[in-house]
Amino acid sequence: IYFMPVVSKVNRDQMQFFSLEQMISHDSTTRIIDLFCRCIDYDSLGFIIKGKSHEGKPAYEASTLTRI
């Protein structure tokens, strides 16, 4: 018979702080991809950086979308 592990009770009203930096290990492939995307010169590749929008939310940066 297999029993599921029991999770101890957690106070749901307590705040917990963490960062994405803590969640990704230091030898993860994700860090290599992030470094590669930071080194790309998006202007020379023809990406246009738009200014602030008069309507709605401003556009995301090309570097952010590439990393995602």
PyMOL Python script that loads the backbone (N, CA, C, O; Angstrom):
from pymol import cmd

cmd.read_pdbstr("""\
ATOM      1  N   ILE A   1       0.859  -1.180   0.000  1.00  0.00           N
ATOM      2  CA  ILE A   1       0.000   0.000   0.000  1.00  0.00           C
ATOM      3  C   ILE A   1       0.897   1.233   0.000  1.00  0.00           C
ATOM      4  O   ILE A   1       1.859   1.314   0.763  1.00  0.00           O
ATOM      5  N   TYR A   2       0.573   2.181  -0.858  1.00  0.00           N
ATOM      6  CA  TYR A   2       1.343   3.419  -0.957  1.00  0.00           C
ATOM      7  C   TYR A   2       0.535   4.546  -0.337  1.00  0.00           C
ATOM      8  O   TYR A   2      -0.636   4.737  -0.665  1.00  0.00           O
ATOM      9  N   PHE A   3       1.166   5.289   0.558  1.00  0.00           N
ATOM     10  CA  PHE A   3       0.513   6.426   1.195  1.00  0.00           C
ATOM     11  C   PHE A   3       1.154   7.709   0.701  1.00  0.00           C
ATOM     12  O   PHE A   3       2.377   7.805   0.595  1.00  0.00           O
ATOM     13  N   MET A   4       0.331   8.679   0.405  1.00  0.00           N
ATOM     14  CA  MET A   4       0.822   9.990  -0.017  1.00  0.00           C
ATOM     15  C   MET A   4       1.481  10.675   1.176  1.00  0.00           C
ATOM     16  O   MET A   4       1.005  10.536   2.302  1.00  0.00           O
ATOM     17  N   PRO A   5       2.571  11.414   0.946  1.00  0.00           N
ATOM     18  CA  PRO A   5       3.181  12.145   2.054  1.00  0.00           C
ATOM     19  C   PRO A   5       2.244  13.237   2.549  1.00  0.00           C
ATOM     20  O   PRO A   5       1.537  13.873   1.768  1.00  0.00           O
ATOM     21  N   VAL A   6       2.253  13.434   3.823  1.00  0.00           N
ATOM     22  CA  VAL A   6       1.373  14.413   4.447  1.00  0.00           C
ATOM     23  C   VAL A   6       2.116  15.730   4.585  1.00  0.00           C
ATOM     24  O   VAL A   6       3.243  15.777   5.077  1.00  0.00           O
ATOM     25  N   VAL A   7       1.472  16.791   4.145  1.00  0.00           N
ATOM     26  CA  VAL A   7       2.053  18.121   4.271  1.00  0.00           C
ATOM     27  C   VAL A   7       1.582  18.713   5.587  1.00  0.00           C
ATOM     28  O   VAL A   7       0.391  18.710   5.899  1.00  0.00           O
ATOM     29  N   SER A   8       2.541  19.223   6.354  1.00  0.00           N
ATOM     30  CA  SER A   8       2.158  19.818   7.632  1.00  0.00           C
ATOM     31  C   SER A   8       1.367  21.093   7.388  1.00  0.00           C
ATOM     32  O   SER A   8       1.466  21.710   6.327  1.00  0.00           O
ATOM     33  N   LYS A   9       0.599  21.468   8.364  1.00  0.00           N
ATOM     34  CA  LYS A   9      -0.231  22.663   8.230  1.00  0.00           C
ATOM     35  C   LYS A   9       0.634  23.901   8.145  1.00  0.00           C
ATOM     36  O   LYS A   9       1.611  24.056   8.878  1.00  0.00           O
ATOM     37  N   VAL A  10       0.248  24.783   7.228  1.00  0.00           N
ATOM     38  CA  VAL A  10       0.969  26.032   7.037  1.00  0.00           C
ATOM     39  C   VAL A  10      -0.019  27.163   7.257  1.00  0.00           C
ATOM     40  O   VAL A  10      -1.156  27.116   6.788  1.00  0.00           O
ATOM     41  N   ASN A  11       0.425  28.166   7.967  1.00  0.00           N
ATOM     42  CA  ASN A  11      -0.412  29.333   8.190  1.00  0.00           C
ATOM     43  C   ASN A  11      -0.532  30.090   6.869  1.00  0.00           C
ATOM     44  O   ASN A  11       0.453  30.650   6.387  1.00  0.00           O
ATOM     45  N   ARG A  12      -1.703  30.110   6.292  1.00  0.00           N
ATOM     46  CA  ARG A  12      -1.903  30.727   4.977  1.00  0.00           C
ATOM     47  C   ARG A  12      -1.842  32.242   5.035  1.00  0.00           C
ATOM     48  O   ARG A  12      -1.717  32.890   3.997  1.00  0.00           O
ATOM     49  N   ASP A  13      -1.927  32.820   6.224  1.00  0.00           N
ATOM     50  CA  ASP A  13      -1.879  34.268   6.363  1.00  0.00           C
ATOM     51  C   ASP A  13      -0.449  34.792   6.486  1.00  0.00           C
ATOM     52  O   ASP A  13      -0.235  36.004   6.458  1.00  0.00           O
ATOM     53  N   GLN A  14       0.522  33.907   6.620  1.00  0.00           N
ATOM     54  CA  GLN A  14       1.906  34.330   6.786  1.00  0.00           C
ATOM     55  C   GLN A  14       2.530  34.624   5.425  1.00  0.00           C
ATOM     56  O   GLN A  14       2.359  33.863   4.473  1.00  0.00           O
ATOM     57  N   MET A  15       3.249  35.730   5.350  1.00  0.00           N
ATOM     58  CA  MET A  15       3.892  36.108   4.095  1.00  0.00           C
ATOM     59  C   MET A  15       5.207  35.357   3.952  1.00  0.00           C
ATOM     60  O   MET A  15       5.920  35.134   4.931  1.00  0.00           O
ATOM     61  N   GLN A  16       5.516  34.973   2.724  1.00  0.00           N
ATOM     62  CA  GLN A  16       6.780  34.317   2.431  1.00  0.00           C
ATOM     63  C   GLN A  16       7.455  35.079   1.307  1.00  0.00           C
ATOM     64  O   GLN A  16       6.830  35.398   0.295  1.00  0.00           O
ATOM     65  N   PHE A  17       8.736  35.370   1.490  1.00  0.00           N
ATOM     66  CA  PHE A  17       9.484  36.105   0.484  1.00  0.00           C
ATOM     67  C   PHE A  17      10.507  35.183  -0.165  1.00  0.00           C
ATOM     68  O   PHE A  17      11.203  34.432   0.518  1.00  0.00           O
ATOM     69  N   PHE A  18      10.590  35.247  -1.480  1.00  0.00           N
ATOM     70  CA  PHE A  18      11.595  34.498  -2.218  1.00  0.00           C
ATOM     71  C   PHE A  18      11.870  35.232  -3.517  1.00  0.00           C
ATOM     72  O   PHE A  18      11.081  36.074  -3.948  1.00  0.00           O
ATOM     73  N   SER A  19      12.979  34.912  -4.127  1.00  0.00           N
ATOM     74  CA  SER A  19      13.313  35.522  -5.404  1.00  0.00           C
ATOM     75  C   SER A  19      13.569  34.425  -6.429  1.00  0.00           C
ATOM     76  O   SER A  19      13.896  33.293  -6.072  1.00  0.00           O
ATOM     77  N   LEU A  20      13.422  34.761  -7.683  1.00  0.00           N
ATOM     78  CA  LEU A  20      13.703  33.799  -8.748  1.00  0.00           C
ATOM     79  C   LEU A  20      15.174  33.408  -8.741  1.00  0.00           C
ATOM     80  O   LEU A  20      15.529  32.292  -9.118  1.00  0.00           O
ATOM     81  N   GLU A  21      16.023  34.324  -8.313  1.00  0.00           N
ATOM     82  CA  GLU A  21      17.455  34.052  -8.232  1.00  0.00           C
ATOM     83  C   GLU A  21      17.730  32.865  -7.305  1.00  0.00           C
ATOM     84  O   GLU A  21      18.622  32.063  -7.579  1.00  0.00           O
ATOM     85  N   GLN A  22      16.988  32.750  -6.234  1.00  0.00           N
ATOM     86  CA  GLN A  22      17.163  31.650  -5.282  1.00  0.00           C
ATOM     87  C   GLN A  22      16.631  30.334  -5.834  1.00  0.00           C
ATOM     88  O   GLN A  22      17.114  29.266  -5.459  1.00  0.00           O
ATOM     89  N   MET A  23      15.651  30.400  -6.713  1.00  0.00           N
ATOM     90  CA  MET A  23      14.995  29.196  -7.204  1.00  0.00           C
ATOM     91  C   MET A  23      15.781  28.498  -8.324  1.00  0.00           C
ATOM     92  O   MET A  23      15.584  27.308  -8.566  1.00  0.00           O
ATOM     93  N   ILE A  24      16.669  29.233  -9.005  1.00  0.00           N
ATOM     94  CA  ILE A  24      17.425  28.669 -10.124  1.00  0.00           C
ATOM     95  C   ILE A  24      18.831  28.321  -9.649  1.00  0.00           C
ATOM     96  O   ILE A  24      19.533  29.173  -9.104  1.00  0.00           O
ATOM     97  N   SER A  25      19.235  27.091  -9.851  1.00  0.00           N
ATOM     98  CA  SER A  25      20.557  26.661  -9.388  1.00  0.00           C
ATOM     99  C   SER A  25      21.657  27.378 -10.176  1.00  0.00           C
ATOM    100  O   SER A  25      21.435  27.837 -11.297  1.00  0.00           O
ATOM    101  N   HIS A  26      22.841  27.466  -9.574  1.00  0.00           N
ATOM    102  CA  HIS A  26      23.946  28.211 -10.177  1.00  0.00           C
ATOM    103  C   HIS A  26      24.486  27.553 -11.443  1.00  0.00           C
ATOM    104  O   HIS A  26      25.097  28.231 -12.269  1.00  0.00           O
ATOM    105  N   ASP A  27      24.277  26.257 -11.615  1.00  0.00           N
ATOM    106  CA  ASP A  27      24.781  25.570 -12.810  1.00  0.00           C
ATOM    107  C   ASP A  27      23.668  25.236 -13.802  1.00  0.00           C
ATOM    108  O   ASP A  27      23.807  24.313 -14.604  1.00  0.00           O
ATOM    109  N   SER A  28      22.575  25.978 -13.749  1.00  0.00           N
ATOM    110  CA  SER A  28      21.428  25.736 -14.625  1.00  0.00           C
ATOM    111  C   SER A  28      21.661  26.285 -16.032  1.00  0.00           C
ATOM    112  O   SER A  28      22.338  27.299 -16.206  1.00  0.00           O
ATOM    113  N   THR A  29      21.107  25.622 -17.014  1.00  0.00           N
ATOM    114  CA  THR A  29      21.168  26.082 -18.397  1.00  0.00           C
ATOM    115  C   THR A  29      20.458  27.423 -18.561  1.00  0.00           C
ATOM    116  O   THR A  29      20.782  28.198 -19.461  1.00  0.00           O
ATOM    117  N   THR A  30      19.514  27.685 -17.708  1.00  0.00           N
ATOM    118  CA  THR A  30      18.761  28.940 -17.754  1.00  0.00           C
ATOM    119  C   THR A  30      19.685  30.138 -17.621  1.00  0.00           C
ATOM    120  O   THR A  30      19.466  31.163 -18.267  1.00  0.00           O
ATOM    121  N   ARG A  31      20.701  30.027 -16.803  1.00  0.00           N
ATOM    122  CA  ARG A  31      21.646  31.135 -16.611  1.00  0.00           C
ATOM    123  C   ARG A  31      22.465  31.400 -17.873  1.00  0.00           C
ATOM    124  O   ARG A  31      22.805  32.549 -18.155  1.00  0.00           O
ATOM    125  N   ILE A  32      22.784  30.361 -18.629  1.00  0.00           N
ATOM    126  CA  ILE A  32      23.533  30.522 -19.876  1.00  0.00           C
ATOM    127  C   ILE A  32      22.665  31.242 -20.909  1.00  0.00           C
ATOM    128  O   ILE A  32      23.130  32.146 -21.603  1.00  0.00           O
ATOM    129  N   ILE A  33      21.405  30.832 -21.000  1.00  0.00           N
ATOM    130  CA  ILE A  33      20.475  31.475 -21.939  1.00  0.00           C
ATOM    131  C   ILE A  33      20.290  32.943 -21.577  1.00  0.00           C
ATOM    132  O   ILE A  33      20.266  33.802 -22.458  1.00  0.00           O
ATOM    133  N   ASP A  34      20.160  33.234 -20.289  1.00  0.00           N
ATOM    134  CA  ASP A  34      19.990  34.608 -19.824  1.00  0.00           C
ATOM    135  C   ASP A  34      21.205  35.452 -20.191  1.00  0.00           C
ATOM    136  O   ASP A  34      21.053  36.576 -20.670  1.00  0.00           O
ATOM    137  N   LEU A  35      22.401  34.927 -19.974  1.00  0.00           N
ATOM    138  CA  LEU A  35      23.626  35.650 -20.312  1.00  0.00           C
ATOM    139  C   LEU A  35      23.731  35.891 -21.820  1.00  0.00           C
ATOM    140  O   LEU A  35      24.122  36.973 -22.257  1.00  0.00           O
ATOM    141  N   PHE A  36      23.381  34.877 -22.605  1.00  0.00           N
ATOM    142  CA  PHE A  36      23.408  35.019 -24.062  1.00  0.00           C
ATOM    143  C   PHE A  36      22.462  36.129 -24.519  1.00  0.00           C
ATOM    144  O   PHE A  36      22.826  36.948 -25.363  1.00  0.00           O
ATOM    145  N   CYS A  37      21.262  36.157 -23.969  1.00  0.00           N
ATOM    146  CA  CYS A  37      20.273  37.171 -24.368  1.00  0.00           C
ATOM    147  C   CYS A  37      20.694  38.571 -23.930  1.00  0.00           C
ATOM    148  O   CYS A  37      20.346  39.553 -24.585  1.00  0.00           O
ATOM    149  N   ARG A  38      21.429  38.670 -22.845  1.00  0.00           N
ATOM    150  CA  ARG A  38      21.912  39.981 -22.400  1.00  0.00           C
ATOM    151  C   ARG A  38      23.013  40.515 -23.319  1.00  0.00           C
ATOM    152  O   ARG A  38      23.193  41.729 -23.420  1.00  0.00           O
ATOM    153  N   CYS A  39      23.745  39.634 -23.985  1.00  0.00           N
ATOM    154  CA  CYS A  39      24.866  40.028 -24.851  1.00  0.00           C
ATOM    155  C   CYS A  39      24.429  40.404 -26.263  1.00  0.00           C
ATOM    156  O   CYS A  39      25.223  40.974 -27.011  1.00  0.00           O
ATOM    157  N   ILE A  40      23.212  40.108 -26.640  1.00  0.00           N
ATOM    158  CA  ILE A  40      22.726  40.396 -27.996  1.00  0.00           C
ATOM    159  C   ILE A  40      22.514  41.900 -28.152  1.00  0.00           C
ATOM    160  O   ILE A  40      21.953  42.552 -27.271  1.00  0.00           O
ATOM    161  N   ASP A  41      22.971  42.444 -29.285  1.00  0.00           N
ATOM    162  CA  ASP A  41      22.736  43.849 -29.610  1.00  0.00           C
ATOM    163  C   ASP A  41      21.466  43.916 -30.464  1.00  0.00           C
ATOM    164  O   ASP A  41      21.511  43.714 -31.677  1.00  0.00           O
ATOM    165  N   TYR A  42      20.361  44.195 -29.827  1.00  0.00           N
ATOM    166  CA  TYR A  42      19.059  44.165 -30.511  1.00  0.00           C
ATOM    167  C   TYR A  42      18.922  45.279 -31.531  1.00  0.00           C
ATOM    168  O   TYR A  42      18.215  45.114 -32.525  1.00  0.00           O
ATOM    169  N   ASP A  43      19.581  46.412 -31.311  1.00  0.00           N
ATOM    170  CA  ASP A  43      19.510  47.512 -32.281  1.00  0.00           C
ATOM    171  C   ASP A  43      20.120  47.103 -33.621  1.00  0.00           C
ATOM    172  O   ASP A  43      19.569  47.416 -34.677  1.00  0.00           O
ATOM    173  N   SER A  44      21.259  46.402 -33.580  1.00  0.00           N
ATOM    174  CA  SER A  44      21.916  46.003 -34.830  1.00  0.00           C
ATOM    175  C   SER A  44      21.128  44.913 -35.561  1.00  0.00           C
ATOM    176  O   SER A  44      21.313  44.720 -36.762  1.00  0.00           O
ATOM    177  N   LEU A  45      20.255  44.204 -34.851  1.00  0.00           N
ATOM    178  CA  LEU A  45      19.421  43.185 -35.481  1.00  0.00           C
ATOM    179  C   LEU A  45      18.138  43.758 -36.074  1.00  0.00           C
ATOM    180  O   LEU A  45      17.368  43.039 -36.712  1.00  0.00           O
ATOM    181  N   GLY A  46      17.911  45.054 -35.862  1.00  0.00           N
ATOM    182  CA  GLY A  46      16.754  45.708 -36.471  1.00  0.00           C
ATOM    183  C   GLY A  46      15.539  45.827 -35.573  1.00  0.00           C
ATOM    184  O   GLY A  46      14.465  46.205 -36.040  1.00  0.00           O
ATOM    185  N   PHE A  47      15.685  45.510 -34.289  1.00  0.00           N
ATOM    186  CA  PHE A  47      14.560  45.685 -33.378  1.00  0.00           C
ATOM    187  C   PHE A  47      14.334  47.167 -33.139  1.00  0.00           C
ATOM    188  O   PHE A  47      15.283  47.930 -32.959  1.00  0.00           O
ATOM    189  N   ILE A  48      13.086  47.563 -33.139  1.00  0.00           N
ATOM    190  CA  ILE A  48      12.730  48.956 -32.910  1.00  0.00           C
ATOM    191  C   ILE A  48      12.261  49.097 -31.477  1.00  0.00           C
ATOM    192  O   ILE A  48      11.356  48.392 -31.030  1.00  0.00           O
ATOM    193  N   ILE A  49      12.891  50.023 -30.759  1.00  0.00           N
ATOM    194  CA  ILE A  49      12.497  50.273 -29.377  1.00  0.00           C
ATOM    195  C   ILE A  49      11.447  51.360 -29.395  1.00  0.00           C
ATOM    196  O   ILE A  49      11.726  52.502 -29.761  1.00  0.00           O
ATOM    197  N   LYS A  50      10.240  51.004 -28.999  1.00  0.00           N
ATOM    198  CA  LYS A  50       9.141  51.957 -29.011  1.00  0.00           C
ATOM    199  C   LYS A  50       9.131  52.768 -27.719  1.00  0.00           C
ATOM    200  O   LYS A  50       9.596  52.315 -26.673  1.00  0.00           O
ATOM    201  N   GLY A  51       8.598  53.955 -27.822  1.00  0.00           N
ATOM    202  CA  GLY A  51       8.465  54.813 -26.651  1.00  0.00           C
ATOM    203  C   GLY A  51       7.236  54.425 -25.848  1.00  0.00           C
ATOM    204  O   GLY A  51       6.636  53.373 -26.070  1.00  0.00           O
ATOM    205  N   LYS A  52       6.886  55.263 -24.943  1.00  0.00           N
ATOM    206  CA  LYS A  52       5.711  54.997 -24.116  1.00  0.00           C
ATOM    207  C   LYS A  52       4.443  55.138 -24.946  1.00  0.00           C
ATOM    208  O   LYS A  52       4.335  56.013 -25.805  1.00  0.00           O
ATOM    209  N   SER A  53       3.498  54.267 -24.672  1.00  0.00           N
ATOM    210  CA  SER A  53       2.234  54.271 -25.394  1.00  0.00           C
ATOM    211  C   SER A  53       1.287  55.296 -24.766  1.00  0.00           C
ATOM    212  O   SER A  53       1.276  55.495 -23.552  1.00  0.00           O
ATOM    213  N   HIS A  54       0.508  55.926 -25.610  1.00  0.00           N
ATOM    214  CA  HIS A  54      -0.494  56.866 -25.098  1.00  0.00           C
ATOM    215  C   HIS A  54      -1.739  56.124 -24.644  1.00  0.00           C
ATOM    216  O   HIS A  54      -2.527  56.639 -23.852  1.00  0.00           O
ATOM    217  N   GLU A  55      -1.908  54.919 -25.148  1.00  0.00           N
ATOM    218  CA  GLU A  55      -3.060  54.108 -24.780  1.00  0.00           C
ATOM    219  C   GLU A  55      -2.569  52.760 -24.276  1.00  0.00           C
ATOM    220  O   GLU A  55      -1.752  52.111 -24.929  1.00  0.00           O
ATOM    221  N   GLY A  56      -3.046  52.351 -23.155  1.00  0.00           N
ATOM    222  CA  GLY A  56      -2.715  51.027 -22.649  1.00  0.00           C
ATOM    223  C   GLY A  56      -1.322  50.924 -22.061  1.00  0.00           C
ATOM    224  O   GLY A  56      -0.683  51.923 -21.731  1.00  0.00           O
ATOM    225  N   LYS A  57      -0.884  49.714 -21.942  1.00  0.00           N
ATOM    226  CA  LYS A  57       0.399  49.405 -21.316  1.00  0.00           C
ATOM    227  C   LYS A  57       1.525  49.523 -22.336  1.00  0.00           C
ATOM    228  O   LYS A  57       1.337  49.162 -23.498  1.00  0.00           O
ATOM    229  N   PRO A  58       2.712  50.029 -21.922  1.00  0.00           N
ATOM    230  CA  PRO A  58       3.824  50.126 -22.864  1.00  0.00           C
ATOM    231  C   PRO A  58       4.319  48.757 -23.309  1.00  0.00           C
ATOM    232  O   PRO A  58       4.092  47.755 -22.631  1.00  0.00           O
ATOM    233  N   ALA A  59       4.995  48.720 -24.448  1.00  0.00           N
ATOM    234  CA  ALA A  59       5.484  47.463 -25.014  1.00  0.00           C
ATOM    235  C   ALA A  59       6.594  46.877 -24.141  1.00  0.00           C
ATOM    236  O   ALA A  59       7.313  47.611 -23.463  1.00  0.00           O
ATOM    237  N   TYR A  60       6.725  45.556 -24.164  1.00  0.00           N
ATOM    238  CA  TYR A  60       7.820  44.883 -23.468  1.00  0.00           C
ATOM    239  C   TYR A  60       9.102  45.061 -24.251  1.00  0.00           C
ATOM    240  O   TYR A  60       9.077  45.225 -25.471  1.00  0.00           O
ATOM    241  N   GLU A  61      10.228  45.027 -23.547  1.00  0.00           N
ATOM    242  CA  GLU A  61      11.522  45.121 -24.215  1.00  0.00           C
ATOM    243  C   GLU A  61      11.782  43.831 -24.973  1.00  0.00           C
ATOM    244  O   GLU A  61      11.352  42.757 -24.550  1.00  0.00           O
ATOM    245  N   ALA A  62      12.488  43.936 -26.096  1.00  0.00           N
ATOM    246  CA  ALA A  62      12.805  42.751 -26.904  1.00  0.00           C
ATOM    247  C   ALA A  62      13.649  41.756 -26.122  1.00  0.00           C
ATOM    248  O   ALA A  62      13.487  40.547 -26.286  1.00  0.00           O
ATOM    249  N   SER A  63      14.546  42.245 -25.277  1.00  0.00           N
ATOM    250  CA  SER A  63      15.400  41.357 -24.481  1.00  0.00           C
ATOM    251  C   SER A  63      14.574  40.527 -23.499  1.00  0.00           C
ATOM    252  O   SER A  63      14.872  39.354 -23.276  1.00  0.00           O
ATOM    253  N   THR A  64      13.557  41.120 -22.922  1.00  0.00           N
ATOM    254  CA  THR A  64      12.691  40.399 -21.984  1.00  0.00           C
ATOM    255  C   THR A  64      11.920  39.302 -22.703  1.00  0.00           C
ATOM    256  O   THR A  64      11.829  38.177 -22.210  1.00  0.00           O
ATOM    257  N   LEU A  65      11.367  39.623 -23.863  1.00  0.00           N
ATOM    258  CA  LEU A  65      10.602  38.622 -24.616  1.00  0.00           C
ATOM    259  C   LEU A  65      11.488  37.509 -25.124  1.00  0.00           C
ATOM    260  O   LEU A  65      11.050  36.361 -25.193  1.00  0.00           O
ATOM    261  N   THR A  66      12.741  37.821 -25.487  1.00  0.00           N
ATOM    262  CA  THR A  66      13.661  36.780 -25.945  1.00  0.00           C
ATOM    263  C   THR A  66      13.982  35.820 -24.821  1.00  0.00           C
ATOM    264  O   THR A  66      14.034  34.611 -25.045  1.00  0.00           O
ATOM    265  N   ARG A  67      14.196  36.322 -23.628  1.00  0.00           N
ATOM    266  CA  ARG A  67      14.517  35.464 -22.484  1.00  0.00           C
ATOM    267  C   ARG A  67      13.348  34.578 -22.096  1.00  0.00           C
ATOM    268  O   ARG A  67      13.549  33.447 -21.651  1.00  0.00           O
ATOM    269  N   ILE A  68      12.158  35.066 -22.254  1.00  0.00           N
ATOM    270  CA  ILE A  68      10.975  34.251 -21.911  1.00  0.00           C
ATOM    271  C   ILE A  68      10.859  33.112 -22.888  1.00  0.00           C
ATOM    272  O   ILE A  68       9.937  32.303 -22.786  1.00  0.00           O
TER     273      ILE A  68
END
""", "prot")
cmd.dss("prot")
cmd.show_as("cartoon", "prot")
cmd.util.cbc("prot")
cmd.orient("prot")
